[in-house]
Amino acid sequence: MLINMTKIKIAGVSLPEAKKAAILIHGRGASAESILSLAQYLSLDDYALLAPEAENGTWYPYSFMAPDLANQSALTKSLETIRGVWDQVIESGVFPENVVFIGFSQGACLSLEFAAQNAQKLGGVIAFTGGLIGEKILEEKYSGDFKDTPVFIGSSERDVHVPLSRIKESETLLSRMGARVKLLIFKDSNHTIRQEEIEWVNGNIL
């Protein structure tokens, strides 16, 4: 798939030279540049970093748990964008088991959704506040075997955008598909990325 490269920010190791790659997906109202700033805190020195940018700053217009038809058109387009970045990484010679998805909020949901719809052995999926997308989780949408891929989901137990119930439902399905899921759930109600999450990810996935 051809990608409009003006919509992708690239940093880190040159992709033709990289053995590892991270696909970073920003949240609603943010940008590729903003999610790339996470590289200051995450152990990504030996990774090629690719961050696609959503049109008008949003990957889909409504809540990730809105009725499916409400988000369908935009979500399909967004998943195709992620597929394009994935294809570029794989065609460069990076093996799937050396590719990590990293997302925050809307980007975390999209990271989990793309990975679950294309489950295979990956380097990891790091979801800072997110869950699988849809009014309900429909198991028939997902296929493949994660083959012990580490999946991290960190969040508040009272996050205003992502209910804890959906995070736990996502954990159940991802585990059933062969992922090794780690949840870090915090007592606060902040919609943010915490130092404890960064430390866990750096020590266990990256």
C-alpha positions in Angstrom: 0.0 0.0 0.0 1.3 3.5 -0.9 1.3 5.9 2.0 1.3 9.7 2.0 4.6 10.2 3.8 3.6 13.8 4.8 1.2 12.2 7.2 3.9 10.1 8.9 6.6 11.4 11.2 9.8 9.2 11.3 12.5 9.3 13.9 15.1 7.0 15.5 17.1 4.5 13.6 16.8 4.7 9.8 14.2 2.1 8.7 16.4 0.4 6.2 19.0 -0.1 8.9 16.7 -1.0 11.8 16.2 -4.4 13.3 13.4 -3.2 15.5 10.5 -0.7 14.9 7.9 1.0 16.9 4.6 2.3 15.5 3.4 5.1 17.7 -0.3 6.2 17.6 -1.4 9.5 19.1 -4.6 10.3 20.9 -7.5 12.5 20.0 -6.6 16.1 19.4 -2.9 15.3 19.5 -0.3 14.8 16.7 2.4 12.4 15.5 5.0 14.8 16.9 3.4 14.7 20.3 3.4 10.9 20.6 7.0 10.8 19.3 8.0 12.8 22.3 7.4 9.7 24.4 10.8 8.5 23.0 12.4 10.7 25.6 11.1 8.4 28.3 10.9 5.0 26.7 13.8 2.7 25.8 13.6 3.1 22.1 17.2 4.0 21.1 17.6 1.1 18.8 14.2 1.3 17.1 12.9 3.0 13.9 10.0 5.1 15.1 7.0 5.7 12.8 4.1 7.8 13.9 1.1 8.3 11.5 -1.0 11.4 12.0 -4.8 11.4 12.0 -6.7 13.7 9.7 -7.9 16.7 11.8 -6.3 15.1 14.9 -8.8 12.3 15.4 -8.9 8.6 14.3 -12.6 8.3 14.7 -15.2 10.9 15.7 -17.1 9.3 18.7 -16.3 7.3 21.8 -14.5 4.0 21.1 -17.6 2.3 22.6 -20.2 4.2 20.5 -22.5 2.3 18.2 -20.4 0.6 15.6 -21.9 2.4 12.6 -21.1 5.8 14.1 -17.3 5.3 13.8 -17.3 2.7 11.0 -16.1 4.8 8.1 -13.4 6.7 10.0 -12.2 3.6 11.9 -11.9 1.6 8.7 -9.8 4.4 7.1 -7.7 4.6 10.3 -7.0 0.9 10.4 -6.0 1.0 6.7 -3.5 3.8 7.6 -2.0 1.6 10.4 -1.9 -1.3 7.9 0.1 0.9 5.5 2.6 1.7 8.2 2.8 -1.9 9.2 3.4 -3.0 5.6 6.2 -0.4 5.2 7.9 -1.7 8.3 7.7 -5.4 7.3 8.7 -4.7 3.7 11.8 -3.0 5.0 12.9 -6.3 6.5 11.9 -5.9 10.2 10.4 -9.1 11.5 6.9 -8.9 13.1 8.3 -10.2 16.5 10.5 -7.0 16.5 7.6 -4.6 16.0 6.0 -2.8 18.9 2.8 -0.8 18.9 2.6 2.1 21.3 -0.5 4.3 21.7 -2.2 6.7 24.1 -6.0 6.9 24.6 -7.5 6.8 21.1 -4.2 5.6 19.9 -4.1 2.9 22.5 -7.5 1.7 21.4 -6.4 1.7 17.8 -3.1 -0.2 18.7 -5.0 -2.9 20.5 -7.7 -3.1 17.8 -5.2 -3.5 14.9 -3.1 -6.0 16.8 -6.1 -8.1 17.7 -7.5 -8.1 14.2 -4.1 -9.3 13.0 -2.8 -11.4 15.9 0.6 -12.9 15.6 3.9 -12.9 17.5 4.8 -9.2 18.0 7.5 -7.4 20.0 4.6 -6.0 22.1 1.6 -3.8 22.3 1.7 -0.9 24.8 -1.7 0.7 25.4 -1.6 3.7 27.7 -5.3 3.9 28.6 -7.2 1.9 26.0 -9.4 -1.1 25.1 -10.7 -3.0 22.1 -13.1 -0.9 20.0 -16.8 -1.3 19.6 -20.2 -0.9 21.3 -19.6 -4.5 22.3 -16.5 -6.7 21.9 -17.4 -9.0 19.0 -15.0 -12.0 19.1 -15.6 -12.8 15.4 -13.7 -9.7 14.4 -10.5 -11.1 15.7 -8.3 -13.9 14.5 -4.8 -15.3 14.9 -2.5 -16.2 17.8 -0.4 -13.7 19.7 2.0 -16.5 20.6 2.9 -15.0 24.0 3.2 -11.4 22.8 3.5 -9.0 25.8 0.5 -6.6 25.9 0.5 -3.8 28.5 -2.6 -1.7 29.4 -2.3 1.0 32.0 -5.1 3.2 33.1 -7.1 4.8 36.0 -9.8 2.7 37.5 -12.1 5.7 37.0 -11.0 7.0 33.6 -13.7 9.2 32.1 -13.0 7.9 28.6 -12.1 4.2 29.1 -14.2 2.2 31.6 -12.3 -0.4 33.6 -14.9 -3.0 32.6 -13.9 -2.6 28.9 -10.2 -2.9 29.8 -10.9 -6.2 31.7 -13.0 -7.5 28.8 -10.2 -6.7 26.4 -7.7 -8.5 28.7 -9.8 -11.6 28.7 -10.1 -11.8 24.9 -6.4 -10.9 24.3 -5.3 -13.5 26.8 -7.5 -16.1 25.1 -5.8 -15.2 21.8 -2.4 -16.0 23.3 -1.2 -12.6 24.6 0.6 -12.2 27.9 -1.4 -9.3 29.3 -0.3 -7.0 32.1 -2.7 -4.5 33.6 -1.6 -1.6 35.8 -4.7 0.1 37.1 -4.3 3.2 39.3 -6.6 4.6 42.0 -6.5 8.2 40.6 -8.9 9.5 37.9 -6.2 11.1 35.7 -6.2 10.6 31.9 -2.4 10.5 31.5 0.7 8.3 31.3 2.3 7.7 34.7 6.0 7.2 35.6 5.1 3.7 36.9 3.8 2.7 33.5 6.9 4.0 31.8 9.1 2.1 34.2 7.2 -1.2 33.8 7.2 -1.0 30.0 10.9 -0.2 29.9 11.7 -3.1 32.2 9.5 -5.7 30.6 8.8 -5.0 26.9 11.4 -2.6 25.5 
